[in-house]
Structures are given as structure tokens and as C-alpha cells.
């Protein structure tokens, strides 16, 4: 049987037997693969360094056609992202990213840009102080490459020119875009509207810029980045139909959307 190799990040692992593991690996060119690592818990196996949660390695598979559980035959550990093991908030961010990927990306659906975005997040978290901005970038990339980028490019009709920082706009989670109306938060035409500050929108637009890694965020206040993270996390919850379990620890003050209860804009 032929073998194939790919860059991979471990999103989840659980015991298959006393000596083997089952893994969910996010690979760069094969998407998410479920794989069995036979004997991975024995010493002297071809899984150098072990396959741990949110580590990156070069993975070699035998891809099965008759089942969705493939065979991992080699693992060359290349990055461990130590901050995930030393800072609890960083771990929560990594766990949230892993859970969102498993719920929003279909198995075998390749997203190389999203794989690269995950690595950017994990590497940025080596400095815990960069977590809010790194998380905002990742959430935007997740929505973008999964086809759910919110429509925030243009102000709706009736919104004042200039997008004053204190202005509250209306966002329709059903439509995925800003809609006409100011001071929202009530059903309109059968669709709930979320209030969102113009400054929150501007923070998201900044990370959406093609050269956002070179853009200075000196003019964006920290509370606006926090609100932007809460807004995108709320939209992800809406798309999923429920909140990822890891979100409760990452953003404990977030009120999960539902029946007009979104309050963090």
C-alpha cells in the first residue's frame, strides 16, 4: 500500500487500546484525517516525541478507501508550542481553535490557508500578551476560509458617514452582514439583530486587511479587540448552533447568542 506524507497538527487524541491511540490530525493538504497510531504508547515506536495535543509534525499515512480511520505509520515531531503547557489562557485559546476546526471543517476537505493560520496563532501565543490580537486574526481566518466571513465591508444605508467610534450598528446573524438600522437588538422582520459598535467593526476590518501582519494596531484600543473577539466568537456559536465547550473558559464573560441575549458588542 502506498504512503503519503503531510504536515499535521494534532487536534485531538484518545486511547484506542493500552498501546495505541486514535488521532484527529489537521493536515495541510488533506484536511482533517482520523488515524490510528498502532503501538504509539510503546517505547521505540516510529512516532518520535509522541503525538500530543496541538503539536506539529511530519505525518506519514496509509490512506484507507474502505474506512474513514486511516493508519498513521510515522510521526516526526517538529514543533511543540511550549506556551500552551505553561500558560492556562494560552491553552484555552489553543483548545478553542482545535474544537472550532473539528466542528467547522469537513474531514478530507483541504484548507492550506487555514492550516497556515492555525500555525500563525500557535506561534504567536509564545507571547501570551499577543493572545487577543492573535485570536482575532484566527477567528477571522476561520470564518473566511470556511465560507462564513461576516459582511462588514460597507456600512448599511442610513448609517452616518465616518463610523463614529460610539455608533451602534445592527448585524444580522442570519444574513451574516450589517443591515439598515442603528441601536439594534430587537427582532426586525423575523430576524434577530445584534448591536455592534463601529469601533468593533473597525478592529475586525483591520485584521481582515491583506497585509494585516504589517498593519499597526496602535490606534486600536484593547477593549475594541476584546469586543471584536467576543463578536466573532458569538457569530461562530450562532453558526454551530451551540458554544464550543472551550469557549466558556476562554471568554467567561461572553453571553452566548440566543433569543436576543448577545450583549458583548
C-alpha positions as CSV (number, residue, x, y, z in Angstrom):
1,X,0.0,0.0,0.0
2,X,1.3,3.5,-0.9
3,X,2.2,6.0,1.8
4,X,1.7,9.8,1.8
5,X,3.3,12.4,4.0
6,X,1.9,15.8,5.1
7,X,2.4,18.5,7.7
8,X,-0.1,18.0,10.5
9,X,-1.2,19.4,13.8
10,X,-2.9,17.1,16.4
11,X,-6.4,18.4,17.2
12,X,-7.4,15.5,19.5
13,X,-6.2,12.2,20.7
14,X,-7.7,9.4,22.7
15,X,-6.8,5.9,23.7
16,X,-7.6,3.1,21.3
17,X,-6.0,0.4,23.5
18,X,-3.3,0.1,26.1
19,X,-0.6,0.7,23.4
20,X,-2.4,2.6,20.6
21,X,-4.1,5.9,20.1
22,X,-6.7,7.3,17.7
23,X,-6.0,10.8,16.5
24,X,-7.7,13.7,14.7
25,X,-5.0,15.4,12.7
26,X,-5.4,18.7,10.7
27,X,-3.1,18.3,7.7
28,X,-2.1,21.0,5.3
29,X,-3.1,19.3,2.0
30,X,-5.5,16.5,3.1
31,X,-7.7,18.4,5.6
32,X,-8.7,16.6,8.8
33,X,-7.8,13.0,9.0
34,X,-8.8,10.4,11.6
35,X,-6.0,8.0,12.1
36,X,-5.0,5.0,14.2
37,X,-1.4,5.1,15.6
38,X,-0.7,1.5,16.4
39,X,1.7,1.0,19.3
40,X,2.2,4.7,19.7
41,X,2.4,4.4,23.5
42,X,5.2,1.8,23.4
43,X,8.8,2.8,23.7
44,X,10.9,2.7,20.5
45,X,7.9,3.4,18.1
46,X,8.2,5.3,14.8
47,X,6.4,8.3,16.4
48,X,9.3,10.5,17.5
49,X,8.4,12.6,20.5
50,X,4.9,11.2,20.7
51,X,1.8,12.7,19.2
52,X,0.5,15.2,21.7
53,X,-2.4,17.7,21.5
54,X,-1.5,20.8,19.5
55,X,1.9,19.7,18.3
56,X,3.1,19.9,14.7
57,X,4.8,17.1,12.9
58,X,5.5,15.5,9.6
59,X,3.0,12.7,9.4
60,X,3.1,9.6,7.1
61,X,-0.1,7.8,6.5
62,X,-1.6,4.8,4.7
63,X,-4.9,6.2,3.5
64,X,-7.7,3.7,3.6
65,X,-10.5,3.8,1.0
66,X,-12.9,1.4,2.8
67,X,-13.0,3.4,6.1
68,X,-12.5,6.9,7.5
69,X,-10.0,5.6,10.0
70,X,-6.6,5.8,8.3
71,X,-3.3,4.4,9.6
72,X,-0.5,6.7,10.9
73,X,2.8,4.9,10.3
74,X,5.3,7.6,11.1
75,X,5.4,10.9,13.0
76,X,8.3,13.3,13.1
77,X,7.7,15.9,15.8
78,X,8.7,19.4,14.7
79,X,7.0,22.0,17.0
80,X,5.6,21.7,20.5
81,X,4.5,25.4,21.2
82,X,5.6,25.3,24.8
83,X,3.4,28.3,25.9
84,X,0.4,26.0,25.6
85,X,1.8,24.0,28.5
86,X,2.8,26.9,30.7
87,X,0.0,29.5,30.4
88,X,-3.6,28.4,31.1
89,X,-5.2,31.2,29.0
90,X,-3.0,30.2,26.0
91,X,-4.0,26.6,26.4
92,X,-7.7,27.7,26.4
93,X,-7.1,29.6,23.1
94,X,-5.5,26.6,21.5
95,X,-8.2,24.2,22.7
96,X,-10.9,26.6,21.3
97,X,-9.1,26.8,17.9
98,X,-8.9,23.0,17.8
99,X,-12.5,22.5,18.7
100,X,-13.7,25.0,16.2
101,X,-11.7,23.4,13.4
102,X,-13.1,20.0,14.2
103,X,-16.7,21.3,14.1
104,X,-16.4,23.6,11.1
105,X,-14.1,21.8,8.7
106,X,-15.2,18.6,7.0
107,X,-12.9,15.6,7.0
108,X,-10.7,15.4,3.9
109,X,-11.5,19.0,3.0
110,X,-8.1,20.6,2.4
111,X,-7.7,24.2,3.7
112,X,-4.0,25.0,3.4
113,X,-4.5,28.7,4.2
114,X,-6.4,27.8,7.4
115,X,-3.7,25.3,8.3
116,X,-1.2,28.2,8.0
117,X,-3.5,30.4,10.0
118,X,-3.5,27.9,12.8
119,X,0.3,27.8,12.9
120,X,0.4,31.6,13.0
121,X,-1.9,31.5,16.0
122,X,0.1,28.8,17.8
123,X,3.4,30.6,17.2
124,X,2.0,34.0,18.2
125,X,0.9,32.6,21.5
126,X,4.5,32.1,22.5
127,X,4.0,35.7,23.8
128,X,0.8,35.5,26.0
129,X,0.4,39.2,25.7
130,X,-0.3,38.8,22.0
131,X,-3.3,36.5,22.6
132,X,-6.2,38.9,22.0
133,X,-4.9,40.1,18.6
134,X,-3.7,36.6,17.5
135,X,-7.1,35.1,18.5
136,X,-8.9,37.8,16.5
137,X,-6.8,37.1,13.4
138,X,-7.5,33.3,13.7
139,X,-11.3,33.7,14.2
140,X,-11.5,35.9,11.1
141,X,-9.4,33.5,9.0
142,X,-11.6,30.5,10.3
143,X,-14.8,32.3,9.1
144,X,-13.1,33.4,5.9
145,X,-11.8,30.0,4.7
146,X,-14.9,28.1,5.9
147,X,-17.1,30.5,3.7
148,X,-18.8,32.4,6.5
149,X,-16.9,35.7,6.6
150,X,-19.3,38.3,8.0
151,X,-20.2,41.1,5.7
152,X,-18.7,44.1,7.4
153,X,-17.1,45.9,4.4
154,X,-19.8,48.5,3.9
155,X,-22.0,50.5,6.3
156,X,-25.7,49.9,5.8
157,X,-27.9,52.6,4.4
158,X,-28.8,55.1,6.9
159,X,-25.6,54.8,8.9
160,X,-23.8,58.2,9.5
161,X,-20.7,58.8,7.5
162,X,-17.4,58.3,9.3
163,X,-18.5,55.4,11.5
164,X,-18.1,57.3,14.8
165,X,-16.5,55.1,17.5
166,X,-19.5,55.3,19.7
167,X,-22.0,54.5,17.0
168,X,-24.0,51.2,17.4
169,X,-24.8,49.4,14.2
170,X,-27.0,46.4,13.5
171,X,-25.7,43.0,12.5
172,X,-28.0,40.2,11.3
173,X,-26.5,36.8,12.2
174,X,-29.0,35.1,9.8
175,X,-27.8,37.2,6.9
176,X,-24.2,37.4,8.1
177,X,-23.9,41.1,7.4
178,X,-24.6,44.6,8.7
179,X,-28.1,45.7,8.0
180,X,-30.0,49.0,8.0
181,X,-30.7,50.3,11.5
182,X,-29.0,51.8,14.4
183,X,-29.4,50.8,18.0
184,X,-30.4,47.3,17.2
185,X,-31.0,44.3,19.5
186,X,-34.6,43.6,18.7
187,X,-36.2,41.3,16.1
188,X,-36.7,43.0,12.7
189,X,-38.6,41.2,10.0
190,X,-38.5,38.0,12.0
191,X,-34.7,38.1,12.3
192,X,-32.8,38.9,15.5
193,X,-30.4,41.8,15.2
194,X,-27.2,42.2,17.3
195,X,-25.9,45.6,18.3
196,X,-22.3,46.1,17.4
197,X,-20.1,49.2,17.9
198,X,-18.5,50.8,14.9
199,X,-15.1,50.5,16.7
200,X,-15.6,46.8,17.0
201,X,-16.2,46.6,13.2
202,X,-13.1,48.6,12.6
203,X,-10.9,46.2,14.7
204,X,-12.2,43.3,12.6
205,X,-11.6,45.2,9.3
206,X,-8.0,45.8,10.4
207,X,-7.2,42.1,10.8
208,X,-9.1,41.4,7.5
209,X,-6.7,43.7,5.6
210,X,-4.5,41.6,3.2
211,X,-1.3,43.0,4.9
212,X,-2.7,42.9,8.4
213,X,0.5,41.3,9.8
214,X,2.3,44.6,8.8
215,X,-0.6,46.9,9.8
216,X,0.0,48.8,13.0
217,X,-2.8,48.4,15.6
218,X,-1.5,51.2,17.8
219,X,-4.7,53.1,17.1
220,X,-7.0,50.2,18.0
221,X,-7.8,50.1,21.7
222,X,-7.5,46.8,23.6
223,X,-11.2,46.8,24.6
224,X,-12.1,47.0,20.9
225,X,-10.1,43.9,20.2
226,X,-11.7,42.1,23.1
227,X,-15.2,43.1,21.8
228,X,-14.3,42.0,18.3
229,X,-13.2,38.6,19.7
230,X,-16.5,38.3,21.5
231,X,-18.4,39.3,18.4
232,X,-16.7,36.8,16.1
233,X,-17.0,34.0,18.8
234,X,-20.7,34.8,19.1
235,X,-21.1,34.5,15.4
236,X,-19.3,31.2,15.4
237,X,-21.6,30.0,18.1
238,X,-24.6,31.0,16.0
239,X,-23.2,29.1,13.0
240,X,-22.6,26.0,15.1
241,X,-25.8,26.1,16.9
242,X,-24.1,25.9,20.3
243,X,-21.0,27.2,22.1
244,X,-17.7,25.2,21.9
245,X,-17.1,23.9,25.4
246,X,-13.6,25.5,25.5
247,X,-15.2,29.0,24.9
248,X,-16.6,29.1,28.4
249,X,-13.1,29.2,29.9
250,X,-11.5,31.3,27.2
251,X,-14.2,34.1,27.3
252,X,-16.0,33.5,30.6
253,X,-17.9,36.8,30.4
254,X,-19.4,36.1,27.0
255,X,-23.1,35.7,26.8
256,X,-23.8,33.1,24.2
257,X,-26.2,34.3,21.5
258,X,-29.8,33.2,21.6
259,X,-33.2,34.9,21.9
260,X,-31.5,38.3,21.6
261,X,-29.2,37.7,24.5
262,X,-26.0,38.8,22.9
263,X,-24.5,41.6,25.0
264,X,-20.8,42.0,24.4
265,X,-20.7,44.2,21.3
